[in-house]
Every structure is written in structure tokens, then in C-alpha cells.
Amino acid sequence: MSLPNSFRLLAADGTARTGVLETPHGVVRTPAFMPVGTAGAMKGIHWREIRESGADIVLGNTYHLMLRPTAERIAALGGLQKFTGWNGPMLTDSGGFQVMSLAKLRKVTEQGVRFKSHIDGAVLDLSPERAIEVQRLFGSDIAMQLDECVRLPASRDEVDRAMQLSLRWAERCKRAFEGAPQGHMLFGIVQGGDVAKLRRQSAAGLGEIGFHGYAIGGLAVGEPQDVMLAMIEEAAPLLPQDRPRYLMGVGTPDDMIEAVKRGIDMFDCVLPTRNGRHGHAFTRRGVINLRNARHADDPRPLDEESSWPPARSYSRAYLHHLVKAGEALGAMLLSEINIAYFQSLMAGVREAIAAGQFADFRAATKAGWAAG
Ligand SMILES: CC#C[C@H]1NC(N)=Nc2cc3[nH]c(NC)nc3cc21
């Protein structure tokens, strides 16, 4: 029995697609960029700016939220939307990646993963069933399966073992997800490292199990862009064409444009906020490092044609000063400016695909970045 499908494709231009994904908390226009609110907040940005920037959906992390303030407390307080004040769609990651990247003393067995909290050292167990229970307690619109994310570098056998385990956990997650409230979704995660055969096996295996949507994980971890794109080309064609595809943790504006070209519909990345806090501005003319002294006397705004007021009103000199002085306002302004740029890029992508002009949009956008 196939799962209900809340994704509607509106247009395609080659393998690039644009559509809408209906969730219990609202509609997501795709291709979509999801700002990362790891612990239930956007670092240094109010939800008001996130909404005004054009974001339809934000991401939270099971690992962080289950440790603090705990899933049970969030449920008792009405769920993630009520608790955080973000009254829109939320996707939550399952914890697989964060346990690998943050937790101390991680032990993986068939049952699940045992780890020590990086906050207080408490020992916790995360099984596929608990990962689904936690996301149910959050009230997540889109939940992610629990997967095993191997620390790189890893042997092919290690990547293969983790991919096979993740497929078995995907089955268990789907069973645990049964009975979820109407409209809530569960995505599987394609694994397989940079091994084409493993990527194909993982994608085909997840398609057999059947999910509301499919993520591709384990890319943008330092491999060259052409390797990342090659793995997308291996996996995407094997995933159900009528379901959303989400490339996890990606990426730069160029990564996203190239992934959209290859059929990806959803993205999340910490770059806009993390690099914003470090003084980097993403613009139509490429990245500007406001720490650089050459901006100290520059009265020009970042982009006089930007749709985001702070990007066309504050001078580069002032932003340079805020960054050098370590003023919180500097990090806040550049974070929201970057999120707004990522959203404007996705809006342009959606319009271009709908008009059958994605190739021209891609070429013009890349030319803008190169112009500097
Ligand atoms: C292997 C694998 C895998 C994926 N598994 C889960 N549950 N979440 C992820 C989150 C990510 N963030 C980034 N940033 C580069 N890559 C990610 C990959 C995953």
C-alpha cells in the first residue's frame, strides 16, 4: 500500500523540478532552502526575519533537543511549533549524524546507538523506535529515519556495513512511524559514501520500503563537488520521481544550483548563519569577507539591488567595523542577510524552472558570482 503523497510537482525543466509540499503546518515551495535551527532557535535571528526572508520550513535536531530540554518536556509544552514560536513546517533530523559528530563514546549495535551526552555525560540509547518516538513528541512535520553515519575516512566495507544497517533501521523506523497523525511525513536517507554501487543499492532499497520523501546523506563532507554530483546522479534516478528529494547539509549556492539541476528539491545548511557570524556575506556577486581591511572606508552597501533592506542600506564600512569590533549586531545582520540571499536564490530557481529558463538562470547566476 503506497503512502499518501503530499508532494505536487508543478513544473520540470530538464531534471530540475519545482513543486509544493503540503505539511500539517503549511506549504513548502520547492526547491526549498531550510534554515538550520539546531536547538530550536536560529542563532542570532528572530523567526520574524526568517519568515520575511521567504523561508517556508526550518530544521531542528533530535540529538540536541532530546538532550535539552528533552522531547517529553517539548511535548508537554505543546510541541515544537508552540514551544519555539515558529508557526510553520519543521523538519527534524533523527540524531544519527549528530551522535557521530558530537557525542562522546558512541557504540553502535543492531539495536541502536548508545552514546554519552556532550552536555552532561549522561549515557543514552537511541534506537530507530526511540528516534521516531522523539520526533512524534516534537510534532515534527517531517521526521528523518535513524541512520548510522560512519566517521570518515572509512573503508568501503565499513561504508557498506553502515548502509546495510541503515536500511534495516529504515524498515524499523517505518514500522514505528505507523499511526502517525495525518499529514506527518517520514523520509528515508540514502547512504553509501562515494561508492556508486552502494548509493544505488541504498536508493533502491529505500524505494522498496517506501517513504514520503528521500534524503541523500553523507555528501558535502570534503569530497570534490564533482564526486558529490556524481553520487546524486547515481541515486536520484532510482528514487520515486513523485516524492521530494532532500540533500542533507548542502550547501554553497553553487552546490545547490548544481544539485537542483540534477533533481534535488530540498536543502539545509549552516553556512549562511555560521559564515555570517564569521563576517562572510553571500551576495549575487559572490562571497564578501567583511573582515578584510579593504572594506574599512567603503560607503557602498553589500548589494544596492537586494530585496533585503539591511543588504542595501548598511555600508560595507559599518559592517566591517561591527565585525572587527566583535559587535553582536554584526553577526546578526550578516546571518539574516545570508539567509535572505539563500531564500532569494531559491525563489529565483523556482521561477526559472516554472518558466522553462533554468539553464539561463544558472548561467546568469554563476556569471554574477564570477563577476565579483
Ligand atoms: C552519512 C550521513 C548522513 C545524514 N544522516 C543524518 N541523519 N543527518 C545528516 C545531516 C547532515 N549534515 C551534513 N552536513 C554536511 N551532512 C549530513 C548527513 C546526514
The ligand as an ORCA input file, in Angstrom:
! r2SCAN-3c Opt
* xyz 0 1
  C      26.181      9.714      6.355
  C      25.001     10.519      6.604
  C      24.106     11.181      6.829
  C      22.955     12.003      7.115
  N      22.232     11.450      8.220
  C      21.512     12.250      9.036
  N      20.581     11.686      9.875
  N      21.690     13.566      9.040
  C      22.648     14.167      8.286
  C      22.956     15.512      8.489
  C      23.984     16.086      7.762
  N      24.546     17.331      7.773
  C      25.569     17.301      6.879
  N      26.379     18.350      6.616
  C      27.428     18.250      5.615
  N      25.675     16.108      6.265
  C      24.699     15.316      6.812
  C      24.385     13.986      6.587
  C      23.359     13.419      7.341
*
